[in-house]
Amino acid sequence: MLTYHAFYMPLLENIGSVDRVFIPITDENHHTLLVFDTGAAKWTHFNSFRGTSEQTLEYYHKKAIVLVSKTAD
């Protein structure tokens, strides 16, 4: 099993050598994409459900925020 350290340390050690980091998020039957722009130090969350319902958008946005907060520590 891949540990947290084994997964994230190579990413963190090399993050300055890439323009963007793409992180797919899967939740049951829906997929979204979280992108970190290393130059701008900005997160963007891409979600195909945008515009369909405010409740759906809020649900996936909260999941993206949790993921970002876990990587910020």
N, C-alpha and C positions, 0 to 999 in steps of 0.2 A: 504494500500500500504506500502511495506517495504521501509523504508527510508535508505539513505546512511549510516547514523550513526548506525542504528539498524543492518544493514547487516555487516559492516566492523568492528565495535568495538569488538564484540566477537571474530572475526578472529584475530585481532591485539593483543588482550589480551591473546590469547592462542597459538600464533604462535610458541613460543619457545617449546611447548610440542609436536610438530609434526615434522617429518623429511621433509615432502614435502606438499605443498599446490597445489592442482589441480584446474585449472580454465578453464572450457570449454568456447570456443568462437564459437558462431553461427553467420553465415553471410549468409542469404538466404538459399541456399541448401548445404552449405559447413560447416564442423565443424573442428576446430583445438583445440589443447590443449596447454595451457600455464602452466608450472610447475615451482614453486619456491622451490628450495632446501634450506631449512633454515640453514643447517649446513655450506654450501658453500656460502650462500648468492648469489645464481646464478639463473637466469631465463633461462628456455629452452622452445622453441616453437616447438611443434610437428605438422607437417602439411603433410597430405597424398598427397598433390599436389606437393611436392618437386620434382624437376627434370622434371616436365612437361613443365613449361615455366618460364622464368626469370620474366616476367611481373606478373604472378600469384603469384609467391613466394614473390615478392616485395610487392604486395598488402596486403597479409595476414601478412607479417612481419611488415609492417607499423601499421596495426591494433593492433598487439601484443605490439609494442613499445608504442603506445598511452595508452593502458591499463596499462602497467607497469609504465609509467610516472604518470598516475593518482593515482596509489597506492603508489608511492614513496613520495607524498606530505604529 
